[in-house]
Amino acid sequence: MRDRSARPCASTHLYTGSRLLENLSASERSLLEPYLKVMDDHLYMPLRDAYETAANHTADSPALIALQQLLPVSTTIAYAVCQQICRAYAERERLGKS
């Protein structure tokens, strides 16, 4: 159960972060590196945890089967949640409640 679709995004993030750091002074780098580390953890840790958890199940495990069915729609769900948040934030901004 390897999700190869996440690799380009993670690779792009790692490459972009490295390129950004190259152009910064040491003091600027020290401020940005912790943020990039957090972002890196958010990209890689969920995949690692999913792989480790899946390894503890047999191929016919109900939990693994459910996960296999949910993974393809997870991007759609995440996108819908983000859109709802954006709409709610825009409404708050419009009403001056930020």
C-alpha positions as CSV (number, residue, x, y, z in Angstrom):
1,M,0.0,0.0,0.0
2,R,2.4,2.7,-1.2
3,D,0.8,6.1,-2.1
4,R,3.1,7.3,-4.8
5,S,0.9,10.3,-5.5
6,A,2.2,12.0,-2.4
7,R,5.8,11.7,-3.4
8,P,5.9,14.5,-6.1
9,C,4.4,16.9,-3.7
10,A,6.7,16.0,-0.9
11,S,9.7,16.1,-3.2
12,T,8.7,19.5,-4.6
13,H,8.3,20.8,-1.0
14,L,11.8,19.5,0.0
15,Y,13.4,20.9,-3.1
16,T,11.7,24.3,-2.8
17,G,12.6,24.5,0.9
18,S,16.2,23.7,0.2
19,R,16.4,26.3,-2.6
20,L,14.8,29.0,-0.3
21,L,17.3,28.3,2.4
22,E,20.3,28.7,0.0
23,N,19.4,32.3,-0.6
24,L,19.1,33.3,3.1
25,S,21.5,34.6,5.6
26,A,22.3,32.3,8.6
27,S,20.0,34.3,10.9
28,E,17.2,34.1,8.3
29,R,17.8,30.4,7.8
30,S,17.6,29.8,11.6
31,L,14.1,31.4,11.6
32,L,12.8,29.5,8.6
33,E,14.3,26.0,9.2
34,P,11.9,25.2,12.1
35,Y,8.9,26.0,9.9
36,L,10.2,23.9,7.0
37,K,10.8,21.0,9.5
38,V,7.2,21.2,10.7
39,M,6.0,21.1,7.1
40,D,8.3,18.2,6.3
41,D,6.9,16.3,9.3
42,H,3.3,17.0,8.2
43,L,4.1,15.6,4.7
44,Y,6.0,12.5,5.7
45,M,4.7,11.4,9.1
46,P,1.2,10.5,8.0
47,L,2.4,8.4,5.2
48,R,5.0,6.6,7.4
49,D,2.3,6.0,10.1
50,A,-0.1,4.7,7.4
51,Y,2.6,2.3,6.1
52,E,3.5,1.0,9.6
53,T,-0.2,0.5,10.5
54,A,-1.0,-1.3,7.2
55,A,2.0,-3.6,7.8
56,N,0.2,-4.9,10.9
57,H,-2.8,-6.0,9.0
58,T,-3.4,-8.9,6.6
59,A,-4.5,-8.0,3.0
60,D,-8.1,-9.1,3.8
61,S,-8.3,-7.1,7.1
62,P,-11.6,-5.2,7.2
63,A,-9.7,-2.1,8.5
64,L,-7.2,-2.2,5.6
65,I,-10.0,-2.8,3.1
66,A,-11.9,0.2,4.5
67,L,-8.7,2.3,4.3
68,Q,-8.1,1.3,0.7
69,Q,-11.6,2.4,-0.2
70,L,-11.3,5.8,1.7
71,L,-7.9,6.8,0.4
72,P,-9.0,7.6,-3.2
73,V,-11.6,10.0,-1.9
74,S,-9.5,11.6,0.8
75,T,-8.2,14.3,-1.5
76,T,-11.8,15.2,-2.5
77,I,-12.8,15.3,1.2
78,A,-9.8,17.5,2.1
79,Y,-10.5,19.8,-0.8
80,A,-14.1,20.2,0.3
81,V,-13.1,20.9,3.9
82,C,-10.6,23.5,2.7
83,Q,-13.3,25.2,0.5
84,Q,-15.6,25.3,3.5
85,I,-12.9,26.9,5.6
86,C,-12.1,29.5,2.9
87,R,-15.8,30.4,2.6
88,A,-16.2,30.7,6.3
89,Y,-13.1,32.8,6.6
90,A,-14.2,35.0,3.7
91,E,-17.6,35.5,5.4
92,R,-15.9,36.5,8.7
93,E,-13.7,38.9,6.8
94,R,-16.7,40.4,5.0
95,L,-18.4,40.9,8.4
96,G,-15.2,42.3,9.9
97,K,-14.8,39.6,12.5
98,S,-11.3,38.4,11.8
